[in-house]
Each structure stands twice: as structure tokens, then as C-alpha cells.
Amino acid sequence: MTHPVDMHVGRRIRHRRWLKGMTQQQLAECVGIKFQQIQKYETGANRVSASRLWDIATALEVEISFFFEGIESQETDASSKESVPADLMGDKEALDLVRSYYSIPENQRRRLFELARVLSDVA
């Protein structure tokens, strides 16, 4: 059975890789391993060693602590009744939406934001 910390670290690796726009293959090449190993890390199937986590952090341009952010609130998030998923930024669709949103010109982005607020107030 996978340990919750390994799963959290794996989700954070995937999250950062998506934000950087990297494929598993590209990250694997930077780190010097096969992309299947990145898959196993991201799912929590394999535990990431300290030295490998260092290499991944370097490739993804983050501090090691990035991979552990939010782990304390994981239990609190699981018990909350909010409509927003606890691992929102671990969701590929949400990240694609954020990327698309920021590619819209600023004046149009403000209008879209206001429209979204109005629609969410109605729901």
C-alpha cells in the first residue's frame, strides 16, 4: 500500500511538471532516468529517494520544501465540505484552465473573471 506522503510528493511533482509544461519524458531526461520511473513517482507507487528528489527539484526549479507544502492540511481538506477539490492544482484540467485564462489579454480576462463570479453566485 502506498504511503500518503509518497502520494502527496508524487502529486506535487506532477503539479510542478505540468506548470512548467514538461512531459514525463522531458523530466526523466533531465534527471537521468526512464519516464516510467517518473510515472511511478507521480502515482506514489515508488518512493522518491532524497537524492532523486533533489535532482527533480533542480530540474523543476523549486526548493525541496515545495514537494511537502500542504501536507499538514491534507486531513483537514479531506474532511471539509467545500465544493472545490482539495488537490485543485493537481488536476490537469484545472491547470489547463489556468494556463488558458492567463493567455487571454488582460482586459478580456477581467471580463471573463467577472462573468465567472456572476455565474457562480447564481449557482
C-alpha positions as semicolon CSV with decimal commas, in nm:
position;residue;x (nm);y (nm);z (nm)
1;M;0,000;0,000;0,000
2;T;0,129;0,346;-0,087
3;H;0,209;0,587;0,192
4;P;0,010;0,914;0,193
5;V;0,333;1,119;0,199
6;D;0,463;0,941;-0,113
7;M;0,132;1,013;-0,287
8;H;0,146;1,380;-0,183
9;V;0,504;1,421;-0,306
10;G;0,411;1,249;-0,632
11;R;0,113;1,482;-0,685
12;R;0,338;1,782;-0,619
13;I;0,593;1,654;-0,875
14;R;0,315;1,616;-1,133
15;H;0,173;1,957;-1,041
16;R;0,504;2,137;-1,091
17;R;0,586;1,943;-1,407
18;W;0,250;2,047;-1,558
19;L;0,305;2,410;-1,456
20;K;0,643;2,404;-1,628
21;G;0,483;2,247;-1,937
22;M;0,716;1,947;-1,923
23;T;0,634;1,593;-2,026
24;Q;0,729;1,296;-1,812
25;Q;0,988;1,211;-2,077
26;Q;1,147;1,556;-2,057
27;L;1,167;1,546;-1,678
28;A;1,309;1,194;-1,689
29;E;1,580;1,304;-1,932
30;C;1,674;1,598;-1,706
31;V;1,703;1,365;-1,409
32;G;1,870;1,079;-1,597
33;I;1,603;0,810;-1,554
34;K;1,327;0,644;-1,760
35;F;0,989;0,817;-1,791
36;Q;0,822;0,509;-1,638
37;Q;1,000;0,588;-1,314
38;I;0,854;0,941;-1,319
39;Q;0,510;0,780;-1,366
40;K;0,568;0,564;-1,060
41;Y;0,682;0,863;-0,853
42;E;0,380;1,071;-0,959
43;T;0,134;0,799;-0,860
44;G;0,311;0,730;-0,533
45;A;0,378;0,370;-0,641
46;N;0,751;0,424;-0,584
47;R;0,906;0,630;-0,308
48;V;1,142;0,909;-0,419
49;S;1,484;0,898;-0,257
50;A;1,634;1,216;-0,113
51;S;1,898;1,245;-0,385
52;R;1,643;1,185;-0,662
53;L;1,407;1,442;-0,509
54;W;1,698;1,688;-0,511
55;D;1,753;1,620;-0,883
56;I;1,381;1,658;-0,957
57;A;1,363;1,984;-0,761
58;T;1,659;2,118;-0,957
59;A;1,503;2,016;-1,290
60;L;1,168;2,172;-1,194
61;E;1,333;2,483;-1,046
62;V;1,180;2,460;-0,698
63;E;1,305;2,414;-0,344
64;I;1,274;2,065;-0,193
65;S;1,016;2,203;0,051
66;F;0,778;2,262;-0,242
67;F;0,703;1,891;-0,253
68;F;0,587;1,889;0,110
69;E;0,376;2,207;0,106
70;G;0,019;2,148;0,213
71;I;0,080;1,807;0,361
72;E;-0,025;1,924;0,710
73;S;-0,366;2,036;0,584
74;Q;-0,434;1,716;0,390
75;E;-0,651;1,565;0,664
76;T;-0,839;1,891;0,717
77;D;-0,908;1,921;0,344
78;A;-1,038;1,565;0,327
79;S;-1,300;1,637;0,592
80;S;-1,411;1,976;0,459
81;K;-1,737;2,013;0,270
82;E;-1,618;2,275;0,021
83;S;-1,715;2,241;-0,345
84;V;-1,351;2,294;-0,454
85;P;-1,140;1,976;-0,461
86;A;-0,859;1,962;-0,205
87;D;-0,599;1,898;-0,475
88;L;-0,727;2,152;-0,724
89;M;-0,383;2,231;-0,864
90;G;-0,315;1,859;-0,903
91;D;-0,600;1,839;-1,153
92;K;-0,475;1,860;-1,514
93;E;-0,800;2,017;-1,635
94;A;-0,773;2,292;-1,372
95;L;-0,412;2,364;-1,467
96;D;-0,503;2,378;-1,836
97;L;-0,782;2,620;-1,750
98;V;-0,544;2,843;-1,553
99;R;-0,290;2,840;-1,839
100;S;-0,562;2,929;-2,089
101;Y;-0,700;3,201;-1,862
102;Y;-0,364;3,375;-1,836
103;S;-0,311;3,358;-2,212
104;I;-0,618;3,583;-2,260
105;P;-0,545;3,959;-2,289
106;E;-0,584;4,132;-1,951
107;N;-0,892;4,343;-2,031
108;Q;-1,079;4,038;-2,165
109;R;-0,956;3,830;-1,872
110;R;-1,114;4,076;-1,627
111;R;-1,447;4,048;-1,807
112;L;-1,428;3,670;-1,804
113;F;-1,348;3,678;-1,433
114;E;-1,649;3,898;-1,360
115;L;-1,872;3,670;-1,568
116;A;-1,749;3,367;-1,375
117;R;-1,820;3,542;-1,043
118;V;-2,174;3,628;-1,152
119;L;-2,238;3,274;-1,271
120;S;-2,102;3,122;-0,951
121;D;-2,324;3,350;-0,740
122;V;-2,627;3,223;-0,932
123;A;-2,542;2,856;-0,888
